[in-house]
Amino acid sequence: MAPTFRALTAAFTAGLLLQACAQAPEEPPASPQIDPADITLNLPDQQACDCLAEEPVSVSFLEKGYIELANGNHSEAVEYFNRYNRTETSRTADWEAELAIAFVRSLATGPLFDADAARKSYRDLRTENWQSMELHVQTQLARQALENFLGAEQQRRELRAQNKQLQDDLAKREEALKRLRELTLGRTGSAQ
């Protein structure tokens, strides 16, 4: 039995070797041609789109005012801020419009510059509870700028007062030195 098993194993191994050595076809079999029009994608129909068109961004009179202000049109900006004040009914809108106008008045390079009016308007606005309001971003920036303006104006007034006091003191000292010279020179002149 052993020689038959060996012979069978040898024959099987030889068959495997012959099969492995057989030549593969030179060209792969041709695939069937597919027409691109026959391809159906699993996408929704383009014609049946219920998409909403983008709505144009609505710009409020407040934003239009800040745009005009950025373009250097101060009078037009104030007109938009006044329109915003008239058309909106909330206290926040009133506060924002009044603050924006005070901001325009605080701009030293602008044609509507009025430091006293800006200072008075902002001081009145500061007394209200603006922290609880949802303010527009540009209004928040204008409020901070007005806060800085008020601080700078206060510092300027203090420096002017100090300067005046120093000038008065200097005038008094110069007067005292003048009298001291006269007294010294007068005695020296009378002793001769």
C-alpha positions as CSV (number, residue, x, y, z in Angstrom):
1,M,0.0,0.0,0.0
2,A,2.8,2.3,0.7
3,P,4.0,2.4,-2.9
4,T,0.5,3.2,-4.1
5,F,0.2,6.1,-1.7
6,R,3.5,7.4,-2.7
7,A,2.7,7.1,-6.4
8,L,-0.6,8.8,-5.8
9,T,1.0,11.7,-3.9
10,A,3.6,12.1,-6.6
11,A,1.0,12.1,-9.3
12,F,-1.1,14.7,-7.4
13,T,2.0,16.9,-6.9
14,A,3.0,16.7,-10.5
15,G,-0.5,17.7,-11.5
16,L,-0.4,20.7,-9.3
17,L,2.9,21.8,-10.7
18,L,1.7,21.4,-14.3
19,Q,-1.4,23.4,-13.5
20,A,0.7,26.2,-11.9
21,C,3.1,26.3,-14.8
22,A,0.3,26.5,-17.4
23,Q,0.4,29.8,-19.2
24,A,-2.2,32.5,-18.3
25,P,-4.0,34.1,-21.2
26,E,-2.2,37.2,-22.6
27,E,-5.2,39.5,-22.5
28,P,-7.8,39.7,-19.8
29,P,-11.2,39.0,-21.1
30,A,-12.9,42.1,-22.4
31,S,-15.4,43.7,-20.0
32,P,-18.8,44.6,-21.3
33,Q,-19.1,48.3,-22.5
34,I,-21.3,50.4,-20.2
35,D,-23.1,53.5,-21.6
36,P,-22.8,56.4,-19.1
37,A,-26.5,57.2,-19.7
38,D,-27.5,53.8,-18.3
39,I,-25.9,54.6,-14.9
40,T,-28.4,55.5,-12.3
41,L,-27.0,57.2,-9.2
42,N,-28.8,57.0,-5.9
43,L,-29.1,60.8,-5.7
44,P,-32.3,62.9,-5.3
45,D,-33.8,64.3,-8.5
46,Q,-32.2,67.7,-9.2
47,Q,-35.5,69.1,-10.5
48,A,-37.5,68.3,-7.4
49,C,-35.4,70.4,-5.0
50,D,-37.4,72.2,-2.3
51,C,-34.4,74.4,-1.4
52,L,-35.0,77.9,-0.2
53,A,-33.2,80.6,-1.9
54,E,-30.8,82.6,0.3
55,E,-32.6,85.6,1.7
56,P,-30.7,88.9,1.4
57,V,-29.2,90.0,4.7
58,S,-31.3,92.7,6.2
59,V,-29.3,95.7,7.4
60,S,-30.9,97.8,10.1
61,F,-30.7,101.6,10.1
62,L,-28.3,101.3,13.0
63,E,-25.9,99.2,10.9
64,K,-26.3,101.5,7.9
65,G,-25.4,104.4,10.2
66,Y,-22.2,102.7,11.3
67,I,-21.4,101.9,7.6
68,E,-21.9,105.6,6.7
69,L,-19.8,106.6,9.8
70,A,-17.0,104.2,8.7
71,N,-17.1,105.9,5.2
72,G,-16.7,109.3,6.8
73,N,-20.3,110.5,6.2
74,H,-21.1,111.7,9.7
75,S,-24.3,113.6,8.9
76,E,-25.8,110.7,7.0
77,A,-24.8,108.4,9.9
78,V,-26.7,110.6,12.3
79,E,-29.7,110.5,10.0
80,Y,-29.7,106.7,10.0
81,F,-29.3,106.6,13.8
82,N,-32.3,108.9,14.2
83,R,-34.3,106.7,11.8
84,Y,-33.3,103.7,13.9
85,N,-34.5,105.5,17.0
86,R,-37.9,106.4,15.3
87,T,-38.6,103.0,13.8
88,E,-37.6,100.7,16.6
89,T,-39.8,100.7,19.8
90,S,-37.5,99.1,22.4
91,R,-35.6,100.9,25.0
92,T,-32.4,99.1,23.8
93,A,-32.9,100.6,20.3
94,D,-33.4,104.1,21.8
95,W,-30.3,103.7,23.9
96,E,-28.2,102.4,21.0
97,A,-29.3,105.3,18.7
98,E,-28.6,107.9,21.4
99,L,-25.2,106.4,22.1
100,A,-24.3,106.3,18.4
101,I,-25.1,110.0,18.1
102,A,-23.1,110.8,21.2
103,F,-20.2,108.8,19.7
104,V,-20.4,110.8,16.4
105,R,-20.3,114.0,18.5
106,S,-17.2,112.8,20.3
107,L,-15.1,112.4,17.1
108,A,-12.8,115.4,17.2
109,T,-12.0,115.1,13.5
110,G,-15.7,115.1,12.5
111,P,-17.8,118.0,11.4
112,L,-20.3,117.4,14.2
113,F,-17.8,117.4,17.0
114,D,-19.3,118.7,20.2
115,A,-17.3,117.4,23.2
116,D,-19.7,119.0,25.8
117,A,-22.8,117.5,24.2
118,A,-21.2,114.1,23.8
119,R,-20.0,114.1,27.4
120,K,-23.5,115.1,28.7
121,S,-25.3,112.6,26.5
122,Y,-23.1,109.8,27.5
123,R,-23.2,110.6,31.2
124,D,-27.0,110.5,31.0
125,L,-26.8,107.1,29.1
126,R,-24.5,105.7,31.7
127,T,-27.1,106.0,34.4
128,E,-29.3,103.5,32.6
129,N,-29.0,99.7,33.1
130,W,-27.3,99.1,29.7
131,Q,-25.5,95.9,31.0
132,S,-28.9,94.0,30.9
133,M,-29.4,95.0,27.2
134,E,-28.4,92.9,24.2
135,L,-26.4,95.5,22.4
136,H,-25.2,95.4,18.8
137,V,-21.4,94.7,18.6
138,Q,-20.7,98.1,17.1
139,T,-22.7,99.8,19.8
140,Q,-20.5,98.0,22.4
141,L,-17.4,99.3,20.7
142,A,-18.8,102.8,20.5
143,R,-19.7,102.6,24.2
144,Q,-16.2,101.6,25.1
145,A,-14.8,104.4,23.0
146,L,-17.1,106.9,24.7
147,E,-16.0,105.6,28.1
148,N,-12.4,106.2,27.0
149,F,-13.4,109.6,25.7
150,L,-14.9,110.5,29.0
151,G,-11.9,109.4,30.9
152,A,-9.6,111.4,28.6
153,E,-11.8,114.5,28.9
154,Q,-11.7,114.2,32.7
155,Q,-7.9,113.8,32.7
156,R,-7.6,116.8,30.4
157,R,-9.7,118.9,32.7
158,E,-7.6,117.8,35.7
159,L,-4.4,118.6,33.9
160,R,-5.7,122.0,32.9
161,A,-6.6,122.8,36.5
162,Q,-3.2,121.6,37.7
163,N,-1.5,123.6,34.9
164,K,-3.4,126.8,36.0
165,Q,-2.5,126.2,39.6
166,L,1.2,125.8,38.6
167,Q,1.1,128.9,36.5
168,D,-0.5,130.9,39.4
169,D,2.2,129.5,41.8
170,L,4.9,130.4,39.3
171,A,3.6,133.9,38.9
172,K,3.5,134.4,42.7
173,R,7.1,133.1,43.0
174,E,8.3,135.3,40.2
175,E,6.6,138.3,42.0
176,A,8.3,137.3,45.3
177,L,11.7,137.1,43.6
178,K,11.2,140.4,41.9
179,R,10.3,142.1,45.3
180,L,13.3,140.3,46.9
181,R,15.6,141.7,44.2
182,E,14.2,145.2,44.6
183,L,14.7,145.0,48.3
184,T,18.2,143.6,47.9
185,L,19.1,146.1,45.2
186,G,17.4,148.9,47.0
187,R,19.4,148.4,50.2
188,T,22.5,147.9,48.3
189,G,21.8,151.1,46.4
190,S,21.0,153.1,49.5
191,A,24.1,151.9,51.4
192,Q,26.4,153.4,48.8
